[in-house]
């Protein structure tokens, strides 16, 4: 007989996702801002070279480095300028993370129940995880579908966030940014880049959940069998988050690069396929890796923080409820 599945309260995952989203986005916002600026400045550099050659100019501006960009941002105001765009990031990430983890848990729970009814699984909840235990294919599908659905709902906040981080737009408030986009670009402007975002986020989330659960499984097995690998559960979550973030981000980066350009310059990058062709013709295949270094570091750190905090918050809530029942 299969064992009874542990009860899962959606509120636990909603709170865990919100707390993890807040911690992660505040911590890594400078890296997010830096990634956007580097991609934007790369475009400005290429445009100068193209226009300069036509006008007979031979000296192009220096290409921006990470440190030059960081110091340039600080000169705009202060060190706090590195957190420009934090408010729209929080507005987007906190409810987005809360909804994502809740929807992901519900999707995975439904898949786990299907397996229980089919008598194909005897264990549905890993002792080291806040999520049901599924197969690789189920993790891929649940992660991808959940992220695509939440990404569509949160797309207007994503567009405002990216433009806030860029210095191409001078928005004074989120309501002003919303009004400006709606007035100048219509309702479609609020979903600019959604195609590239979905093509990035669905595989990214699916691959992430797959890699994360695989890493956790292997590390937990190693801890159980090796006397030299005695680490805590949060450490396993953090290491698994870093590894999964690095692998999934690297594989899906070209779509993130296209998404950013479509949101910053919708007139030049009208859709995914036209944008990809433009990048390939003007920059070659290497253009698809624009900003990958900063984004990979940012995503790995973000993933490690968000998933570790999420899992621990859910585990803490369950432990507190269990104590109250005693």
C-alpha positions in Angstrom: 0.0 0.0 0.0 1.3 3.4 -0.8 1.9 5.7 2.1 -0.4 8.6 2.8 0.8 11.9 1.4 1.6 14.6 3.8 -0.9 17.4 3.8 0.2 20.5 2.0 -1.3 23.9 2.8 -1.1 26.3 -0.1 -0.6 29.2 2.4 2.7 27.7 3.5 4.0 27.8 -0.1 2.5 31.3 -0.7 4.3 32.7 2.4 7.5 30.8 1.7 7.6 32.0 -1.9 6.9 35.7 -0.9 9.7 35.7 1.8 12.2 34.0 -0.5 11.3 36.4 -3.4 11.9 39.4 -1.2 15.2 38.2 0.2 16.6 37.2 -3.2 15.5 40.2 -5.3 16.9 42.7 -2.8 20.2 40.9 -2.5 20.9 40.5 -6.2 19.3 43.7 -7.6 22.7 45.3 -8.3 23.6 42.3 -10.5 20.3 42.6 -12.3 20.8 46.3 -12.9 24.4 45.6 -14.1 23.3 42.9 -16.5 20.7 45.3 -18.1 23.2 48.1 -18.4 25.9 45.9 -19.9 23.5 44.6 -22.6 22.3 48.2 -23.3 25.8 49.6 -23.6 26.9 46.8 -25.9 24.1 47.9 -28.2 25.2 51.5 -28.0 28.8 50.5 -28.8 27.7 48.5 -31.9 25.5 51.3 -33.1 28.4 53.8 -32.8 30.7 51.6 -34.8 28.1 51.1 -37.5 27.2 54.8 -37.8 30.8 55.9 -37.3 32.1 53.8 -40.3 29.4 55.4 -42.5 30.4 58.9 -41.4 34.1 58.3 -41.7 34.8 58.1 -38.0 37.4 55.5 -36.9 37.6 55.9 -33.1 34.8 54.1 -31.2 34.0 54.6 -27.5 35.6 52.1 -25.2 33.5 49.0 -24.6 32.1 48.9 -21.1 33.6 46.6 -18.6 31.9 45.4 -15.4 33.8 47.6 -13.1 33.5 50.7 -15.4 29.8 50.2 -15.5 29.6 49.8 -11.7 31.5 53.0 -11.1 29.3 54.7 -13.8 26.1 53.7 -12.0 27.5 54.9 -8.6 28.4 58.3 -10.2 24.8 58.8 -11.1 24.0 59.3 -7.4 25.6 57.1 -4.8 26.2 53.4 -3.9 22.4 53.2 -3.5 22.1 53.8 -7.3 23.1 50.1 -7.6 19.6 49.3 -6.2 17.8 51.4 -8.9 14.7 49.5 -9.9 14.4 47.6 -6.6 10.8 48.8 -6.1 9.4 47.4 -9.4 11.6 44.3 -8.9 10.0 43.7 -5.5 6.5 44.4 -6.9 7.2 41.9 -9.6 9.2 39.2 -7.7 7.4 39.0 -4.4 3.9 38.2 -5.6 5.5 36.4 -8.6 7.6 34.1 -6.5 4.7 33.5 -4.1 2.3 32.6 -6.9 5.0 30.5 -8.7 5.9 28.3 -5.7 2.2 27.9 -4.8 1.2 26.9 -8.4 4.3 24.7 -8.7 3.5 22.9 -5.5 -0.1 22.4 -6.6 0.9 21.1 -10.0 3.4 18.7 -8.5 0.9 17.5 -5.9 -1.6 16.7 -8.6 1.0 14.7 -10.5 2.0 12.9 -7.3 -1.6 12.0 -6.5 -2.0 10.6 -10.0 0.9 8.3 -9.4 -0.5 7.3 -6.0 -3.9 6.4 -7.5 -2.0 4.4 -10.1 0.0 2.6 -7.3 3.2 3.7 -9.0 4.8 5.5 -6.1 5.3 4.6 -2.5 6.8 7.9 -1.4 5.5 11.3 -2.5 7.3 13.8 -0.2 11.0 13.9 0.3 12.1 14.3 3.9 14.6 17.0 2.8 12.2 18.9 0.5 9.1 21.0 0.8 8.0 19.7 -2.6 6.5 16.3 -3.7 9.0 13.8 -5.2 8.4 13.3 -9.0 10.2 11.9 -12.0 12.5 14.0 -14.2 9.8 14.5 -16.9 7.2 15.5 -14.3 9.6 18.0 -12.8 10.4 19.5 -16.2 6.7 19.8 -17.2 5.5 21.2 -13.8 8.3 23.7 -13.5 7.9 25.0 -17.1 4.1 25.2 -17.2 4.0 27.0 -13.8 6.6 29.6 -14.8 5.0 30.3 -18.2 1.6 30.9 -16.5 3.0 33.2 -13.8 5.2 35.0 -16.3 2.2 36.0 -18.4 0.4 37.4 -15.4 3.5 39.4 -14.2 4.7 40.6 -17.6 3.7 44.2 -17.3 5.7 44.5 -14.0 8.6 42.8 -15.8 8.6 45.4 -18.6 8.5 48.3 -16.2 11.3 46.7 -14.1 13.6 46.4 -17.1 13.0 50.0 -18.3 13.5 51.3 -14.8 16.9 49.7 -14.7 17.8 51.1 -18.1 18.9 54.8 -18.4 17.0 55.0 -21.8 13.8 56.0 -19.9 13.3 58.6 -17.2 10.3 57.3 -15.3 9.5 59.1 -12.1 7.1 56.6 -10.7 5.7 53.1 -11.5 2.3 54.6 -12.3 4.0 57.1 -14.6 5.9 54.3 -16.4 2.6 52.3 -16.8 0.8 55.3 -18.2 3.7 56.2 -20.6 4.0 52.7 -22.0 0.2 52.3 -22.4 -0.1 55.7 -24.0 2.8 55.3 -26.5 2.7 51.6 -27.2 -0.7 50.4 -26.3 -1.6 47.4 -24.3 0.9 45.3 -26.3 3.7 47.4 -24.9 3.0 46.0 -21.5 3.7 42.5 -22.8 6.7 43.4 -25.0 9.1 40.5 -25.1 6.7 38.0 -23.7 7.5 35.5 -26.5 11.2 35.5 -25.7 10.4 35.5 -22.0 8.2 32.5 -22.2 10.7 30.7 -24.4 13.3 31.5 -21.8 11.3 31.0 -18.6 9.5 27.8 -19.3 12.6 25.8 -20.2 14.6 27.6 -17.5 12.1 26.8 -14.8 11.6 23.2 -16.0 15.4 22.6 -16.2 16.0 24.3 -12.9 13.5 22.1 -11.0 14.9 19.0 -12.7 18.5 19.9 -11.9 17.6 21.1 -8.4 15.8 17.9 -7.4 18.5 15.7 -9.0 21.2 17.5 -7.1 19.4 17.3 -3.8 18.8 13.6 -4.3 22.4 12.9 -5.1 23.7 15.1 -2.2 21.3 13.6 0.3 22.3 10.1 -0.8 25.9 11.0 -0.4 25.3 12.4 3.1 23.6 9.2 4.1 26.4 6.9 2.8 29.5 8.9 3.5 30.9 9.7 6.9 32.9 12.6 5.4 30.0 14.4 3.9 28.1 15.5 7.0 26.3 18.7 5.9 23.0 20.3 6.9 19.8 20.2 4.9 20.0 24.0 4.2 23.5 23.5 2.8 22.3 20.9 0.4 19.5 23.2 -0.7 21.9 26.1 -1.3 24.5 24.0 -3.2 21.7 22.5 -5.3 20.3 25.9 -6.0 23.7 27.2 -7.2 24.3 24.2 -9.4 20.8 24.2 -10.9 20.9 28.0 -11.4 24.2 27.9 -13.3 23.2 25.0 -15.6 19.7 26.2 -16.5 20.7 29.8 -16.9 23.6 29.0 -19.2 21.4 26.9 -21.5 18.6 29.5 -21.8 20.6 32.7 -21.8 20.1 33.6 -25.6 16.4 34.0 -24.9 17.0 36.3 -21.9 19.3 38.5 -24.1 16.6 38.7 -26.8 13.9 39.4 -24.2 15.9 42.3 -22.7 16.5 43.9 -26.1 12.8 43.5 -27.2 11.8 45.3 -24.0 14.4 48.1 -24.3 14.1 48.6 -28.1 10.8 47.2 -29.3 11.0 49.1 -32.5 14.3 47.4 -33.5 13.6 44.0 -32.0 10.0 43.3 -33.0 9.7 39.6 -32.2 11.9 36.7 -31.2 12.8 35.4 -34.7 13.4 38.8 -36.3 15.5 39.8 -33.2 17.5 36.6 -33.4 18.2 37.1 -37.1 19.3 40.7 -36.4 21.7 39.6 -33.7 23.1 36.8 -35.9 23.7 39.1 -38.8 25.2 42.0 -36.9 27.1 40.3 -34.1 27.4 36.7 -35.0 26.7 33.7 -32.8 28.7 35.3 -30.0 26.1 38.0 -29.7 23.7 35.5 -28.1 26.0 35.3 -25.1 25.9 39.1 -24.4 25.7 39.5 -20.6 25.9 35.8 -19.8 28.7 36.2 -17.2 26.8 38.6 -14.9 23.4 36.9 -15.5 24.8 33.4 -14.6 26.4 34.7 -11.4 23.2 36.6 -10.5 20.8 33.7 -11.3 22.9 31.2 -9.4 23.0 33.4 -6.3 19.3 34.3 -6.7 18.3 30.6 -7.0 20.4 29.5 -4.1 18.9 32.2 -1.8 15.3 31.9 -3.0 15.0 28.1 -2.9 16.9 27.7 0.4 14.7 30.4 2.1 11.5 28.9 0.5 12.3 25.4 1.6 13.3 26.5 5.1 10.3 28.8 5.6 7.9 26.0 4.6 9.7 23.5 6.8 9.6 25.9 9.7 5.8 26.5 9.3 5.2 22.7 9.3 7.4 22.2 12.4 5.5 25.0 14.2 2.1 23.4 13.3 3.3 20.0 14.4 4.4 21.5 17.8 1.0 23.1 18.3 -0.7 19.7 17.7 1.4 18.1 20.5 
